[in-house]
Amino acid sequence: MFDFFKKDKTPEAKTKAEAPAEAASKASWAERLKQGLSRTRSQLGNQLASLFGGGKIDTDVYEELETILLTSDVGISATQALLDDIKQRVARQALSDTSQLKAALKESLMALLAPLEKPLNTSEHQPFVIMLTGVNGAGKTTTIGKLTHLFQAEGKSVLIAAGDTFRAAAREQLQAWGERNDVHVVASEGGDAAAVIFDAINSAKAKGIDVVLADTAGRLPTQLNLMEEISKVKRVINKALPGAPHEVLLVLDANTGQNAVMQVKAFDDALGVTGLVLSKLDGTAKGGVIAAIAQTRPIPVRFIGVGESIEDLRPFKASEFVEALFE
């Protein structure tokens, strides 16, 4: 499972394994984002093309647009908010033909998503402690590896705390990412996750590390006892460094649709989530869920991930996201 990270690959195997990632890295970020949103864009494009092809704007048009948005994972609440806003724009701008609705929809989406665009500033504290959480399979450990690469590109030193002590695979994967990025990983083969992260923060303070990335065990929002354990981890982090964690990042699998909204609510209620990472926008996901999140629980989307490459994680920009949905 972890062959990708081993250093003893044959040149042939390495070439085959890394060729797709290298090819992806050569594509522009805009192109990769469009590829990642291909499912949503295809669905929207095919359906909206006929809807916006010309004709009178009437009740039937709005009902069809409502159906399109709902089937793109936008959600009931966000769909209604978008429709209300579009109707106001239609009235205010005196629009009469459906060909004019596309621009109105893009403007409404931009207005909804723009508040989520708040880049993460890790320079406010040293060490800047980021606690990562989410359900198993959301992509936390991979996100940590990509964040490490991103912060290092900014000239920052990074330390990783392998706080998911329940899954040996998670610890091994983080250690592989640590080797790949040449950063230290504080880990334990068992025991208390809070203790591992406590030690990592103290180590970071002693060594003058800029950023600490603290992994935590995957949790289902319905597992109240386990959610309490992760709340304990947050309290221990604050004891190790008053004011920390400075960021609580919830990693969401973009393929989970409206279930992602439920996860945001549950983890935010338990931990006070300060930022989101939308992972696995790999061409199969319906990107409309970000609109549902913006309407229901408008927590900043710090980063989005669109592929397997280590560089396929970037800060969220609302304008790029909306353009990728339509172009």
N, C-alpha and C positions, 0 to 999 in steps of 0.2 A: 504493500500500500504506500510505503514511503520511499519507493525507489527514486522518485523524482528528486528527492533531497540528497541522495547518497552521492558521495564524491568520487566513487570508484566506477562510474559508468564508463562503458567503452565509448570512444569517439562517435561510433555509428549510432549507438543508442542515444547519446546525448544530442546528436544532431536531430534525430527523429523526434525526440521529446521536446526539444526547445524550438524547433522550427516554427510551429504554430504561434508560440508566444512572441518570437522575434518578428514574424510577419505582422502580427497584430500591433506590435509596438511601432511599426513603421507607418501604420495608418494613423491619420489624425484623430485627435480625441473626439472631434465632432462626428467623424465617420463611425468610430466605435460606439459612440452614444446612439447614433441612428440605428446601428446594427442591434444594439442591446434592446432598443425599443421597437424593433421591427414588427413584433407581433401586434403591439398596440397600434403602431402607425399603419400597418396593413389593414387592420380591422377598421380603424377610424377612417383611413383613406378611402377604402372601398365603399363604406357606407355613407361617408360624408360627401363623396364625389357626386353621388346621385341626389343627395339631399340639397347640396349647394349648387346644383346645376342650373338653377334659374326657376323662377316661378314666384307666386305670391307667398309671403310669410303669413301663415295662418295657424290655427290650433293643431291641425294635423302635422305640420312641420315641427312644431314644438314637441309633440308627442313622440314623433320619430326620433328627434334629437335626444329626448329623454331616454328612450330605449337604447340608443347607441352608447350613451354615457354610462348607463347602468351595466351594460354588457362589457364595458371596458374597465370594470372594477372601480369606477369613480365613487360608487356608493350612493345611497338614497339621499342623505343629508347634503353632501357636496353637489350632487346632481341638481337638487332643488335650488341650492344657492346659486349655482352657475346659471340655471334657467332664469331665475329671478333677475340676476344681473344682466344677462343677455337681453331680456325683455326691456329692461330699463335703457340699455344702450340703443336698442332698436327704436324706442320711442324718442329718446333724446336726440339721436342722430337722424331721425326720420327715415330709417331704412325700410325698404318695401320689397326688395327682391332677395330671394334666398342666396344668391351669389354673394351677397354682402354679409352673410351670417358667419362665414369662416373667420373673417377678421375680428368680428365681435366675440366669437368663441375664444380665439387666441388671446384677445385682450382680457377677457374674463378669467381665463386660466392663469394668465400672468398676474393679475390682481390677487388671485387666490394663493398662488405659490410664492410670490415675491417675499412675503414675510418669513418664509422658511430659509431664505438665503442669508445665513449669518455665519461667515467663516470662523473656524476655531482659532483662537489666538493662544498659543501655548507659552508665550513669553511673559505672562503676567505673574507666574510663580516659578520657583526652582527648588526642588523638582516639581514639574507640572504633572499631577497624578490623574490618569484617565482610567476609570473603572469600566470595563466592558461587560455587558450582560446580554442575555437573549436565550432563546430556546436552543436545544441541541439541533445541529444541522443548519443553523442560520448563517454560519460562516464566520464565527467570532475569531477562531485561531488564524484563519487565512487573512481576515481583516487586520489582525494585529501584525502579521508579517508585512502586509502592504503598507500599513501606517508607519511601521518602523522604517521602511524604505523611503517613504514620503518625508518623514521628519528628518531623516539623515540627509536627504537632498537639500533640506533647508539649513543644514549645518548644525543640527542638534544631536546631542548624544542621547541614547535610548537604553533603557533597561526594561526587560520583560519579566513579569511575575506570573508564573504558571499556577494560577489559583484554582484551576479546575482539577482538584486532587481526586475527583471521583472517576475520571477517565484517563487511563494511562496513555491512550492514543493522543489525547489532547496535549499532554505534557511532552510526548515524543515529537509531535508535530511542531510545537512551539520551540523546542530545542533545535529542531531542524531549521526553522526560520531564523533562530538566533545565530546558528552557524552560517547560514547563507548571508545574513546581514552583518555578521561579525559583531554581535552584541551579546552581553551576558544575560542568561536566563536563570532566575532564581526559582528552583523547583524542589519538590519533595516527593518521594515515592508513596506517600500516604499522609494521613494526619489532617490537621486543621488548615483549611484554605486561608483563613484570616491570618494565621501565623506566618504562612509563606509570604503573603503580601506585606505584612508588618515588617518582616525581615528585609524584603526587597526595598521598601521605602527607606528604611534606616541605612541600607547599603547605598542607595541613591544619594541620600543626604551626605554621607561620608565621602563619596566619590565625586560629588558635584555634577551628577547626571541631570540633564535637562528635562527629560520626559520619562515617566514610568507608565508602562502599559500593563494593567492588571487584569488578567483573564479571570473569569468566574465560571462556575459550573452551570451547564445549561439547565434552565428551569421552565416548566410549564406554568403559566399563570394560575392554573387551578390548584397547583401544589402549594397550599398556603404555608405548610411547615417548612418547605424548602425555600419559599420566598422570604420567610423570616430569617433563615440562615444567611441568605445573601444580604439582607438588611443588616445583619450582625457584621458581615464583612465590611460594609460601608462604615459602620460605627468604629470598627477597629482601625480602618484607614484614617479616620479623623483623629483617633488617639495617637497614631504614629506621626501624623502631621496635621496639626489643627488647621481647619479650613479645607482639607482634602476629603474626598476626591474633588478636584476642580472641574471635572467633567465626568458625567455618567452617560456613557454611550450605549444605546440599545441598537444591536445589529438585527436587522429585519431581512428575511428572505423575500425578495420582491415577487416570488412565485406563489406566495401564500394568500394573495388577494386580501379580501376583507378580514381574514384572520389576523393580518398584520395590524389592523386598527385595534382589535381586541388586545393584542400583545402590548401595543403602545399604552393603552389605558391601564392595563394591569401592572406593568412594570413602572409606569410613571406614578401610579398610586402608592406603590410599595417603596420606590427608591428616589422619586423625584428626578426623572430622566431629564437631562439637559441637552442632549443631542442624539440624532439618529444617523445610522449608516444603512443605506438601502443597498443590499448586496444582490448579486446574481441577476442583474439586468442583462441577461445573456441571449436575448432573442426569443425566449419562451415566456418571459414574464409579461404581465399586463401592467404597464406603468401607471395606469390611472389611479392605483391605490394611493399614490402620493397626494392626490387631490382630496381623497377621503380623509387622510391623516391631517391635511392642512385645515379642513373644515372641522374635524372632530376634536383634535388635540394638536394645535399648531406648534409643535416642538421643532426647533431648527434641524434641518437635514444637513449635517456637516459634510458628509461624503456619500458618493454613490459609486458602486462598483459594476463594471460592465463586462468582465471577462476573467480569464485565468492568469493573464500576465501580471507580474508584480507591479506594473505601472497602471493597471486598470482600476485605479481608485483615485478619484479626484474630488475636490470640493464641489458641492452642489451649486449650480447656477441656474436660476429659474428660466432665464431667457434661452439658454442652450437646451434645457430640457423641453420647453414648449416647442422650440423650433424643430427639435429632433422628432417630436411626435407628429408633426405635420408635413415636414419637408421630405 
